[in-house]
Amino acid sequence: MNIGFVGLGAMGAGIVPRLMAAGHAVMGWNRSKQKAEPLIAAGMRLAPTPRAVAAASDAVFSIVTDAAAVRAVALGGDGIISGLKKGAIYADMSTIAPDASRAICAEFAKQGVAMLDAPISGSPVTLAQGNAAVMVGGDKAAFERIEPVLRAIGPKVTYIGASGLAVQMKIAVNLLLMVEVIAFGEAVALAEKGGVAREIAVDAILKSVAASPVLAYRGPFILDGKMPAVPLADVTLQQKDMLLALELGRKLGSPVPLAAAANEMMNACRGLGLDHRDFVTAHEVYRRLGGET
């Protein structure tokens, strides 16, 4: 297929090579051309606008920061909606509020074009390993048409249901992930305060029944000199998703007390000037609260 991809940040830059390796021709667009240069060198064509991407594609994907960014690239004057051909499919992989996704989908439906919400669960690490998961909401026939493309991105593809339900599921998954990573920091800080060396505490957890894929690659970041200069997801980005979970809980009347507690630790990270780091840095907040230096 001719594939369009809008948004070439950390995740988009990892997805496009997988699509090209699967034999798809890819045309991309990014607000900053500099980020696209390695992909252009690898064979991706660059378009001047999201509209131009859509006009040349059978299916267009986007992955951008928030709902405002999705609306801009999808519905703006030079947006995807103005270039998409009849019969083409638009799949947004961003993590945004379900109601926002449904509202954008409704605009595409007015034009007779199918839009899917297809958020991806994983990081650049899991994506490179071929372990990323994709959840999909929206028209099932449209999903079935692009399912092979989705499997080139990540082998774990799940159709969730109607429009907006995939991003709702992604928010729930991210809630679990964030609470788990914050709790990891709490556990290590507790063990350290009692006299266990940090390296031993991390090793013990990663060998225990509490281990998980996300802790396997993120947990070691808290060891001396291991925090990446470029975070997989900094505190600000992850807190955006946590706030989506808190708001969804409020709207649905579904209690999310652990999410609220984890969000407060992210607030503490920001208060201590640690928000530029990967959010596993919450461990440092626990250490400081416990009187460690």
C-alpha positions in Angstrom: 0.0 0.0 0.0 0.9 3.7 -0.3 1.1 4.8 3.3 1.1 8.3 4.7 2.6 9.1 8.1 2.1 12.4 9.9 4.2 13.0 13.0 7.8 11.8 12.9 8.7 12.1 16.6 10.3 9.2 18.6 7.5 6.8 17.9 6.8 7.9 14.3 10.5 7.7 13.5 10.4 4.1 14.7 7.2 3.1 12.9 8.1 4.3 9.4 11.1 2.1 8.9 9.0 -0.9 9.9 6.4 0.0 7.3 9.1 0.4 4.6 10.7 -2.9 5.6 7.3 -4.6 5.1 7.3 -3.3 1.5 5.0 -0.3 1.8 5.9 3.0 0.1 5.7 5.8 2.7 5.3 9.5 2.4 5.6 11.5 5.6 5.2 14.9 7.1 6.5 16.5 10.3 6.4 20.0 11.6 10.2 20.0 11.9 11.9 18.8 8.7 15.1 18.0 10.6 13.5 15.0 12.4 12.5 13.6 9.0 16.0 13.6 7.5 17.1 10.2 8.6 13.8 8.7 7.3 14.3 10.5 3.9 17.7 9.0 3.7 16.2 5.6 4.3 13.7 6.0 1.4 10.7 7.9 2.8 9.3 10.6 0.6 8.6 14.0 2.3 5.5 16.0 1.7 5.0 19.7 2.3 1.6 19.3 4.2 -0.6 16.6 5.8 -3.0 17.3 2.9 -0.3 16.3 0.4 0.4 13.1 2.4 -3.2 12.1 2.3 -3.6 12.8 -1.4 -0.9 10.3 -2.2 -1.9 7.6 0.2 -4.3 4.6 0.5 -4.0 4.8 4.3 -2.8 7.7 6.5 -1.5 7.4 10.1 -0.8 10.1 12.5 0.9 10.1 16.0 1.2 13.5 17.6 1.2 14.9 21.2 -2.4 15.8 22.1 -5.9 16.4 20.8 -5.1 19.9 19.6 -2.3 18.6 17.5 -4.5 15.9 16.1 -7.2 18.4 15.2 -4.6 20.6 13.5 -3.1 17.9 11.3 -6.4 16.1 10.6 -8.9 19.0 10.2 -6.7 22.1 9.5 -6.7 24.0 6.3 -4.0 21.8 4.9 -5.1 18.8 7.0 -5.5 15.2 6.2 -9.3 15.4 5.7 -8.8 17.8 2.7 -6.6 15.4 0.8 -7.9 12.0 1.6 -9.2 10.0 -1.3 -12.6 8.3 -1.2 -12.0 4.7 0.0 -8.8 5.7 1.9 -8.5 5.2 5.6 -7.2 7.5 8.4 -5.9 5.9 11.6 -4.8 8.2 14.4 -2.3 6.5 16.8 -2.1 9.4 19.3 -3.3 9.0 22.9 -6.1 11.6 23.3 -9.5 11.7 25.1 -12.1 9.3 23.7 -14.6 12.2 23.2 -12.0 14.2 21.2 -11.3 11.2 19.0 -15.0 10.6 18.4 -15.5 14.2 17.4 -12.7 14.1 14.9 -14.0 10.8 13.6 -17.4 12.4 13.1 -15.9 15.0 10.8 -14.3 12.4 8.6 -17.6 10.4 8.6 -19.3 13.5 7.1 -16.9 13.3 4.2 -17.6 9.5 3.8 -14.2 8.6 5.0 -13.4 6.0 7.7 -11.3 7.1 10.7 -9.9 4.7 13.2 -8.4 5.3 16.6 -5.4 3.1 16.7 -3.2 4.0 19.7 0.1 2.1 20.1 1.2 0.7 23.4 4.9 0.6 23.9 8.0 2.8 23.7 10.7 3.2 21.1 12.5 0.2 22.8 9.5 -2.2 22.5 8.8 -0.9 19.0 12.3 -1.7 17.9 12.1 -5.1 19.5 8.9 -5.9 17.5 6.9 -6.1 20.7 4.6 -3.0 20.4 0.8 -3.5 20.7 -1.8 -1.7 18.7 -5.4 -1.3 19.8 -8.1 -0.3 17.3 -11.5 1.3 17.5 -13.9 2.3 14.8 -15.4 0.7 11.6 -14.5 -3.0 11.7 -14.4 -3.3 7.9 -11.8 -0.5 7.7 -9.8 -2.2 10.5 -9.8 -5.5 8.5 -8.5 -3.7 5.4 -5.4 -2.2 7.2 -4.8 -5.0 9.7 -1.8 -6.3 7.8 -0.3 -2.8 7.8 -0.8 -2.6 11.6 0.9 -6.0 12.1 3.9 -4.6 10.3 4.1 -2.0 13.1 3.6 -4.4 15.9 2.4 -8.0 16.0 0.0 -7.6 18.8 -3.1 -6.1 17.2 -6.5 -6.0 19.0 -9.8 -4.7 17.7 -11.4 -3.1 20.7 -14.8 -2.0 19.4 -16.6 1.2 18.3 -14.9 4.6 17.7 -13.1 6.0 20.8 -12.9 2.7 22.7 -9.3 2.0 21.6 -8.1 5.3 23.0 -10.1 4.6 26.2 -8.4 1.2 26.5 -5.0 2.8 25.9 -5.6 5.3 28.7 -6.5 2.4 31.0 -3.3 0.5 30.0 -1.2 3.7 30.6 -2.8 4.1 34.0 -1.7 0.6 34.9 1.8 1.2 33.4 2.3 4.5 35.3 1.1 3.2 38.6 3.4 0.2 38.2 6.5 2.3 37.4 5.7 4.8 40.3 5.2 1.8 42.7 8.6 0.4 41.5 10.3 3.6 42.7 8.5 3.4 46.0 9.6 -0.2 46.5 13.2 0.4 45.7 13.3 3.5 47.9 11.9 1.5 50.8 14.4 -1.3 50.4 17.3 1.3 50.1 16.2 3.1 53.3 16.4 -0.2 55.1 19.9 -0.9 53.9 19.6 -2.7 50.6 22.0 -1.5 47.9 20.0 0.0 45.0 21.6 -2.3 42.4 20.6 -5.3 44.5 17.1 -4.1 45.0 16.6 -3.5 41.3 18.1 -6.9 40.4 15.9 -8.6 43.0 12.7 -7.0 41.7 13.5 -7.8 38.0 14.0 -11.5 39.1 10.8 -11.6 41.1 7.1 -12.3 40.2 6.6 -8.5 40.1 8.8 -8.1 37.1 7.3 -6.9 33.8 8.5 -5.9 30.4 8.3 -2.2 31.2 10.3 -2.6 34.4 12.8 -4.7 32.6 13.9 -1.8 30.4 13.0 1.1 32.5 13.9 -0.1 36.0 17.7 0.1 35.4 17.4 3.8 34.5 17.5 4.6 38.3 21.0 3.1 38.7 23.9 5.6 38.7 24.7 6.9 35.3 21.9 5.0 33.6 19.2 7.7 33.2 18.9 8.4 29.5 19.7 11.9 28.3 16.7 11.7 26.0 13.9 10.1 28.0 11.6 7.5 26.5 8.7 9.5 28.1 9.4 12.4 30.4 7.3 13.3 33.4 5.3 15.9 31.5 4.4 13.6 28.6 3.3 10.8 30.9 1.4 13.1 33.2 -0.6 14.2 30.2 -1.9 10.6 29.9 -2.5 10.3 33.6 -4.6 13.5 33.5 -6.6 11.8 30.7 -7.2 8.8 33.0 -8.3 11.0 35.9 -10.7 13.0 33.7 -12.1 9.8 32.2 -12.6 8.4 35.7 -14.5 11.6 36.7 -16.7 11.5 33.6 -17.5 7.8 34.0 -17.9 7.9 37.7 -15.2 5.2 38.0 -12.8 5.5 41.0 -9.1 5.8 40.1 -7.4 6.3 43.5 -4.1 4.8 42.6 -4.0 7.0 39.5 -4.5 10.0 41.7 -1.7 9.0 44.0 0.7 8.4 41.1 -0.2 11.7 39.7 0.7 13.4 42.9 4.2 11.9 42.6 4.5 13.3 39.1 3.5 16.7 40.6 6.4 16.2 43.1 8.8 15.4 40.2 7.8 18.7 38.6 8.1 20.6 41.8 11.7 19.3 42.3 12.7 20.1 38.7 12.9 16.5 37.6 10.1 16.7 34.9 12.7 16.6 32.1 13.7 13.1 33.0 12.0 9.8 32.2 9.1 9.4 34.7 10.8 6.5 36.5 12.7 9.4 38.2 9.8 9.3 40.7 12.1 7.0 42.6 14.3 10.0 43.4 11.3 11.9 44.9 10.7 8.9 47.2 14.3 8.9 48.3 14.2 12.6 49.1 11.0 12.3 51.0 12.5 9.5 53.0 15.4 11.8 54.0 18.0 10.2 51.6 20.5 12.5 49.8 
